Amino acid sequence: MRRNAGVGLIVALVLAAAAVPAAAPAAQGGDPPPAGKKKEAKKEPPAPSTVVVLEDQGVVAPGSFAGFKHTCPARAPNPVGGTYGPPDGVQPAGQFVLAGSYPVGRRAWRVRLKNVTPLPQPFFTGTVCVGSPERFAYPRTTGVAPPASDSGVNVSCPRTAPRAIGGFFRPQSPADTGQIVADSAFRTREGWDIGVRSIAPLPKGYVAGAVCVGSGLRTATVSRERTIPSGASLQTTLRCPARTPQPVTSAFAAADAAAAGQIVATDGFRTGARTWNTGVRNVSIAPQRGGVGVICVR
């Protein structure tokens, strides 16, 4: 469960696409197969998954938190992550921080946003649901974020569902909602790394986990490294490749040790059939380098 840390390591992991074993190329020329031996059938690509996004809108009071829970439909019964941000017609400008995003039962997901502005803000939250014959798993653990500090865990996926396509977190106590926020989320070799930051003067317990799926689901990570000015928010639109065209969840992290715990999530949502916006804010007093990305599936 030890969390990844160290200069360059975090961004190296968030920027690396998951390696998907490719079929061996067909032989060119050479002898035909021996008589009586059947030629191996061409391996078929995995069936495409079904992705459904459910969203609702509301208004959150200054300094308060709000959000929605959605239950995934039968054709896409597996919740894999949340969407969140301002609704259409409102420019994303770092109005929110992500205060919780997590599964509820087997088929539902809840997202909580905190309004960090002095004015009421319109917002939306949603759930990304996936239908696939692959096995899904949601391993989790607990931790404690020190007062006004960063904490996190690297949650491993099980052998039966070895590929991480997202993560989740929430406070251990409902009374602490709005007191911890997301400050990193990215895929690792073992599973998924989740970072949280306590924004309270007291330690805060949290639950964190990974969304894992069988290796038959084709996935990729698309990402960029950005420099974020002090106190500023930054939006990045990313496009999924044709082989894995469906964007399902944000990835973001510090690019070096100095930025660890200084970059928090503000927005994450689909902008088109193959595009996704990942928004982050630098909460420190110096410019910071961070990686922002999206997980894509077929």
C-alpha positions, 0 to 999 in steps of 0.5 A, spaced: 500 500 500 506 504 500 504 510 496 509 512 490 513 518 491 519 522 489 522 527 484 519 525 477 516 518 479 509 521 480 509 524 473 512 519 469 506 514 472 501 519 470 504 520 463 505 513 461 499 509 457 498 502 460 501 497 456 496 493 452 499 486 449 499 487 442 498 481 437 504 478 434 505 480 427 503 475 421 509 471 418 511 474 411 513 468 407 516 462 410 514 455 409 507 453 410 504 450 416 505 442 416 500 438 413 495 436 418 496 442 423 491 447 423 493 454 422 491 459 428 485 463 427 486 470 427 485 473 434 479 478 434 479 485 438 475 485 444 468 487 444 467 495 445 464 497 451 458 501 453 459 508 456 453 512 459 454 518 463 448 521 467 448 528 470 444 533 474 445 540 475 444 544 482 446 551 485 451 550 491 452 556 497 458 559 498 463 555 502 458 549 502 458 542 498 453 539 494 453 533 489 448 528 486 448 520 486 446 516 480 445 509 479 448 506 473 443 502 468 443 495 466 446 496 459 452 499 463 452 497 470 459 498 473 460 505 475 467 507 474 468 515 476 465 522 476 464 528 472 463 535 475 464 542 474 460 548 472 454 547 467 454 549 460 454 557 459 459 558 465 466 558 464 470 553 468 475 558 473 476 553 479 470 555 482 470 548 486 474 543 489 473 535 489 470 533 496 468 526 494 467 521 489 466 514 490 461 508 489 455 507 493 453 500 493 454 496 487 451 500 481 451 507 484 456 513 484 456 519 488 460 526 487 461 532 492 463 538 490 465 544 495 464 551 492 471 555 494 468 562 492 464 567 496 458 567 491 453 561 490 455 557 484 451 553 479 454 546 478 453 539 475 456 532 478 455 526 474 457 518 474 460 515 468 458 508 467 461 502 463 458 496 460 463 490 459 463 482 460 470 484 464 470 483 471 470 489 475 473 490 482 473 496 487 479 494 492 479 500 498 483 502 504 483 507 509 488 513 511 489 519 515 491 526 512 495 530 517 492 537 518 492 542 512 497 537 509 497 531 503 496 524 504 495 518 499 495 511 498 497 506 492 491 501 492 493 495 488 488 491 483 486 484 484 489 478 479 482 477 477 481 485 475 488 487 474 487 494 470 486 500 474 481 505 470 480 510 476 480 511 483 475 514 489 475 517 495 471 520 501 471 522 508 471 516 513 466 520 517 460 524 513 461 530 518 468 531 515 465 532 508 468 538 505 474 538 509 478 533 505 479 534 497 483 530 491 490 532 490 492 527 485 489 521 481 493 516 477 494 509 474 500 506 477 503 499 475 500 496 481 493 499 481 491 507 482 494 512 486 489 517 490 492 523 494 488 527 498 489 534 502 486 536 509 484 543 508 482 543 516 486 544 522 485 537 524 487 530 522 482 527 517 480 520 516 479 518 509 477 512 505 480 511 498 480 505 493 481 503 485 476 501 480 479 495 477 477 491 471 479 485 467 485 485 462 481 484 456 478 491 456 483 495 452 485 502 455 490 508 454 492 514 458 492 521 454 496 526 458 500 532 458 505 536 463 503 543 464 506 549 468 500 552 473 501 559 476 501 560 483 493 560 485 491 559 478 486 554 475 488 551 469 483 547 464 486 542 459 482 538 453 485 531 452 483 527 446 482 519 446 485 515 440 481 511 435 483 505 438 480 507 445 475 512 444 471 513 450 474 518 455 472 515 462 475 519 468 481 524 470 488 523 472 492 528 475 498 529 479 504 533 481 510 533 476 515 533 482 516 533 489 515 540 490 508 540 487 506 534 491 500 536 495 499 543 491 495 541 485 487 540 487 482 537 482 477 543 480 473 540 474 473 533 470 468 532 464 466 529 457 466 535 452 465 531 446 465 523 443 472 523 444 474 529 448 475 530 456 476 536 460 481 536 466 481 542 471 486 543 476 488 549 481 495 550 484 494 552 491 501 554 493 504 561 492 509 558 487 508 556 480 508 548 480 509 543 474 503 538 474 501 532 469 493 532 467 490 526 463 484 522 462 483 514 462 480 512 455 477 505 454 474 501 448 
